Amino acid sequence: MGNVNFSTPVEIKKGDIKLDYNSKVMMLGSCFTTEVGKIMQDYRFDVMINPFGVLYNPASILSSVKRIVSQEPFTDEDIIEANPTDKGVARKYASFYHHSSFARLNREEFLSNANVHLQESCKYLQQANTVIITLGTAWVFRHLEKDIIVSNCHKRVAKEFSRQLITVAECTRCLQEIADLLPDKKIIFTVSPIRHFKDGAHGNQISKSTLLLAIENIVKANDRCCYFPSYEIMMDELRDYRYYAEDMVHPSQLAVKYIFKKFTEAHISNSSIKQMDNNLRLTKAENHIQK
């Protein structure tokens, strides 16, 4: 009996976009971006991760890129009450452009923190040569009164929003506008392997398919852009549930490390790969000393 394969390997083209220890990389998108970004930081790559917090959909990522490029500061008009439906919980303030982790107990603190991160991200993006964007979902929430797609609903009343699936054309437009706003940057797109089961199994597949088709349109039209198949690796190579966390939705740490290994093979220069293990040892030693 011949060898038995228990997965279907995903063919990954060696990317034209190569990162090394001279690269400055802005990373935007879903919580999978944060996980991979932290691994890159442990290996001592120069990265900035989600300066507005976790972002899930193409429209919210576009909105963030516009803000960073324009350097338009956040003002009191952007502030909202973040958790009005939580009984017995202290009132917090945030904005529809930020993840809930940015919420603060007073307006001044939120505004100060938001603008510090904005200024830092403006400066960093000007110097960055590569942007990595991880798309999580094509489902969006539009605030009816403000008529904007929000990055986070912040536990506000559901009737304030309409929920909709953006089309492939709309998604393509968002991604192309991002590419146009970053004319001197190389962009690596990927789709988060985290399944959004709140949309239902079918809704999740429709959403992921929308993202994949839009990215394909952008990659074909822009030689500065490429695609890394995080989603496909999870669905095909790591389809066994032992590669999932306890919620059976998020990838386990083992799966994240495996996908990052594949990313390394495709997008990290050979000279930098040789440095990575030593850099990780230094990081672990420093963390041990700090503890």
C-alpha positions as CSV (number, residue, x, y, z in Angstrom):
1,M,0.0,0.0,0.0
2,G,1.4,3.4,-1.0
3,N,1.7,6.5,1.1
4,V,-1.6,7.9,2.4
5,N,-2.1,11.7,2.4
6,F,-4.3,13.0,5.1
7,S,-4.5,16.6,3.6
8,T,-4.5,18.3,0.3
9,P,-1.4,20.5,0.1
10,V,-2.0,24.1,-1.2
11,E,0.4,25.1,-3.9
12,I,1.9,28.4,-2.9
13,K,3.8,30.4,-5.5
14,K,7.0,32.0,-4.3
15,G,5.9,35.6,-4.0
16,D,7.5,38.5,-5.8
17,I,7.1,40.5,-2.7
18,K,9.9,39.6,-0.3
19,L,10.3,40.9,3.2
20,D,13.6,41.2,5.1
21,Y,14.9,42.9,8.2
22,N,15.1,46.2,6.3
23,S,11.4,46.1,5.6
24,K,8.8,48.3,7.4
25,V,5.4,46.6,7.3
26,M,2.0,48.0,8.1
27,M,-0.5,45.2,9.0
28,L,-4.3,45.9,8.8
29,G,-7.3,43.7,9.2
30,S,-8.9,40.9,11.2
31,C,-7.7,39.4,14.5
32,F,-5.7,36.9,12.4
33,T,-3.6,39.9,11.4
34,T,-2.8,40.6,15.0
35,E,-1.8,37.0,15.7
36,V,0.6,36.8,12.7
37,G,1.8,40.3,13.4
38,K,2.8,39.4,17.0
39,I,4.7,36.4,15.6
40,M,6.6,38.7,13.3
41,Q,7.4,41.0,16.2
42,D,8.7,38.1,18.1
43,Y,11.1,37.4,15.2
44,R,12.0,41.2,15.4
45,F,10.6,42.3,12.1
46,D,9.7,46.0,11.9
47,V,5.8,45.9,11.8
48,M,2.9,48.1,13.0
49,I,-0.3,46.2,13.7
50,N,-3.8,47.7,13.4
51,P,-3.4,51.3,14.6
52,F,-7.2,51.6,14.9
53,G,-7.6,48.1,16.3
54,V,-9.0,45.0,14.6
55,L,-10.9,45.6,11.3
56,Y,-12.9,43.0,9.6
57,N,-14.3,44.3,6.3
58,P,-12.8,46.0,3.2
59,A,-14.8,49.2,3.7
60,S,-13.6,49.7,7.2
61,I,-10.0,49.0,6.2
62,L,-10.4,51.6,3.3
63,S,-11.8,54.1,5.8
64,S,-8.8,53.6,8.1
65,V,-6.3,53.9,5.2
66,K,-8.0,57.2,4.1
67,R,-7.7,58.6,7.6
68,I,-4.0,57.7,7.9
69,V,-3.1,59.0,4.5
70,S,-5.1,62.3,5.0
71,Q,-3.8,62.7,8.6
72,E,-7.2,64.1,9.5
73,P,-7.4,64.1,13.3
74,F,-10.3,62.7,15.2
75,T,-12.5,65.3,16.8
76,D,-15.3,65.4,19.4
77,E,-17.8,64.9,16.6
78,D,-16.4,61.4,16.0
79,I,-17.0,60.3,19.6
80,I,-19.9,58.0,20.4
81,E,-21.1,56.3,23.6
82,A,-19.7,52.8,23.3
83,N,-21.8,50.6,25.5
84,P,-25.2,52.2,26.3
85,T,-27.0,48.8,26.4
86,D,-24.8,47.4,29.2
87,K,-26.6,47.8,32.4
88,G,-24.5,48.5,35.5
89,V,-21.4,49.0,33.4
90,A,-19.4,52.2,33.4
91,R,-20.1,54.4,30.4
92,K,-17.3,54.3,27.8
93,Y,-16.5,56.4,24.7
94,A,-15.1,55.4,21.3
95,S,-15.8,56.0,17.6
96,F,-17.2,54.0,14.7
97,Y,-13.7,54.0,13.2
98,H,-12.1,52.0,16.1
99,H,-12.2,48.6,17.6
100,S,-13.8,48.3,21.1
101,S,-10.3,48.0,22.6
102,F,-9.9,51.7,22.1
103,A,-12.9,52.6,24.3
104,R,-12.1,54.8,27.3
105,L,-13.9,56.0,30.4
106,N,-13.8,59.7,29.3
107,R,-14.0,61.5,26.0
108,E,-10.7,63.4,26.4
109,E,-8.8,60.2,27.1
110,F,-10.3,58.4,24.1
111,L,-9.6,61.4,21.8
112,S,-6.0,61.7,23.0
113,N,-5.2,58.0,22.6
114,A,-6.9,57.8,19.1
115,N,-4.9,60.8,17.8
116,V,-1.6,59.6,19.2
117,H,-2.1,56.3,17.4
118,L,-3.2,58.2,14.2
119,Q,0.0,60.3,14.3
120,E,2.2,57.3,14.9
121,S,0.5,55.4,12.0
122,C,0.8,58.4,9.6
123,K,4.6,58.6,10.3
124,Y,5.0,54.8,10.0
125,L,3.0,54.4,6.8
126,Q,5.1,57.1,5.1
127,Q,8.2,55.1,5.8
128,A,6.7,51.6,5.2
129,N,7.4,49.7,1.9
130,T,4.8,46.9,2.4
131,V,1.2,46.7,3.6
132,I,-0.3,43.3,4.6
133,I,-4.2,43.3,4.6
134,T,-6.2,40.4,6.0
135,L,-9.9,40.5,5.1
136,G,-12.3,38.8,7.5
137,T,-15.8,39.3,6.1
138,A,-17.8,41.0,3.4
139,W,-20.7,41.5,5.8
140,V,-20.9,45.0,7.0
141,F,-23.0,47.1,9.4
142,R,-24.1,50.6,8.2
143,H,-25.1,53.2,10.7
144,L,-28.4,54.5,9.4
145,E,-28.2,58.1,10.8
146,K,-24.6,58.7,9.9
147,D,-24.8,56.6,6.7
148,I,-21.4,55.1,7.2
149,I,-20.1,51.5,7.4
150,V,-18.8,51.1,10.9
151,S,-15.7,49.2,12.1
152,N,-17.5,48.2,15.3
153,C,-21.0,48.6,16.6
154,H,-19.8,49.0,20.2
155,K,-22.9,47.3,21.6
156,R,-25.2,50.1,20.5
157,V,-28.9,49.4,19.8
158,A,-29.3,47.1,16.8
159,K,-32.0,49.2,15.1
160,E,-29.3,51.9,14.6
161,F,-27.7,49.7,11.9
162,S,-28.5,47.8,8.8
163,R,-26.6,44.7,8.0
164,Q,-25.7,43.9,4.4
165,L,-23.3,41.9,2.3
166,I,-21.3,44.1,0.0
167,T,-21.0,42.9,-3.6
168,V,-17.8,41.7,-5.4
169,A,-17.8,45.0,-7.3
170,E,-18.1,47.0,-4.1
171,C,-15.4,45.0,-2.5
172,T,-13.1,45.3,-5.6
173,R,-13.7,49.1,-5.6
174,C,-12.6,49.3,-1.9
175,L,-9.5,47.3,-2.5
176,Q,-8.6,49.2,-5.6
177,E,-9.0,52.5,-3.8
178,I,-6.7,51.3,-1.1
179,A,-4.1,50.4,-3.7
180,D,-4.5,53.8,-5.3
181,L,-4.0,55.5,-1.9
182,L,-0.7,53.6,-1.5
183,P,1.0,54.0,-4.9
184,D,4.5,53.4,-3.5
185,K,3.7,50.4,-1.4
186,K,3.6,46.7,-2.1
187,I,0.5,45.0,-0.8
188,I,0.0,41.4,0.3
189,F,-3.7,40.5,0.6
190,T,-5.0,37.4,2.4
191,V,-8.3,36.1,3.7
192,S,-8.7,35.2,7.4
193,P,-9.1,31.5,8.0
194,I,-11.4,32.3,10.9
195,R,-14.9,31.3,10.0
196,H,-17.7,33.8,10.8
197,F,-20.3,31.4,11.8
198,K,-22.6,34.2,13.1
199,D,-23.3,34.6,9.4
200,G,-24.2,30.9,9.2
201,A,-22.2,28.3,7.3
202,H,-23.5,29.3,3.9
203,G,-23.3,33.0,4.7
204,N,-19.7,32.6,5.7
205,Q,-18.8,30.9,2.4
206,I,-20.6,33.6,0.4
207,S,-18.7,36.2,2.3
208,K,-15.3,34.5,1.9
209,S,-16.0,33.9,-1.8
210,T,-16.8,37.6,-2.3
211,L,-13.5,38.6,-0.7
212,L,-11.5,36.0,-2.8
213,L,-13.1,37.2,-6.1
214,A,-12.4,40.8,-5.3
215,I,-8.8,40.1,-4.4
216,E,-8.3,38.2,-7.6
217,N,-9.5,41.2,-9.5
218,I,-7.1,43.5,-7.8
219,V,-4.1,41.2,-8.1
220,K,-4.7,40.8,-11.8
221,A,-4.9,44.6,-12.3
222,N,-1.9,45.6,-10.0
223,D,1.5,44.1,-10.2
224,R,2.3,45.7,-6.8
225,C,-0.3,43.4,-5.2
226,C,-0.3,39.7,-4.5
227,Y,-2.3,37.1,-2.6
228,F,-1.3,34.7,0.1
229,P,-3.7,31.7,0.7
230,S,-4.2,31.7,4.4
231,Y,-7.8,30.6,4.1
232,E,-7.1,27.8,1.7
233,I,-4.3,26.4,3.8
234,M,-6.7,26.2,6.8
235,M,-9.5,24.7,4.8
236,D,-7.5,22.1,2.9
237,E,-4.2,21.4,4.6
238,L,-5.4,21.8,8.2
239,R,-9.0,20.7,7.8
240,D,-8.9,18.4,10.9
241,Y,-10.5,19.9,14.0
242,R,-7.3,19.3,16.0
243,Y,-6.0,22.4,14.3
244,Y,-8.9,24.5,15.7
245,A,-9.2,26.2,19.1
246,E,-11.9,25.0,21.6
247,D,-14.5,27.2,19.9
248,M,-14.0,25.2,16.7
249,V,-13.9,28.4,14.7
250,H,-10.5,30.0,15.4
251,P,-7.3,28.4,14.3
252,S,-5.2,26.9,17.1
253,Q,-1.8,28.3,17.9
254,L,-0.3,25.3,16.1
255,A,-2.3,26.2,13.0
256,V,-1.3,29.9,13.1
257,K,2.3,28.9,13.4
258,Y,2.0,26.5,10.4
259,I,0.4,29.2,8.2
260,F,3.1,31.6,9.2
261,K,5.7,29.0,8.3
262,K,4.1,28.9,4.8
263,F,4.1,32.6,4.7
264,T,7.8,32.7,5.6
265,E,8.6,30.3,2.7
266,A,6.7,32.5,0.2
267,H,7.5,36.1,1.4
268,I,10.6,36.2,3.6
269,S,14.0,36.5,2.0
270,N,16.4,33.7,2.4
271,S,18.9,35.9,4.2
272,S,16.3,36.9,6.8
273,I,15.1,33.3,7.3
274,K,18.6,32.5,8.5
275,Q,18.4,35.2,11.2
276,M,14.9,34.4,12.4
277,D,15.6,31.6,14.9
278,N,18.4,33.6,16.6
279,N,16.1,36.6,16.8
280,L,13.4,34.5,18.4
281,R,15.8,33.2,21.0
282,L,16.8,36.8,21.9
283,T,13.1,37.7,22.3
284,K,12.3,34.8,24.5
285,A,15.4,35.5,26.6
286,E,14.4,39.1,27.1
287,N,10.8,38.1,27.9
288,H,12.1,35.7,30.5
289,I,14.3,38.3,32.1
290,Q,11.4,40.8,32.2
291,K,9.2,38.3,34.0
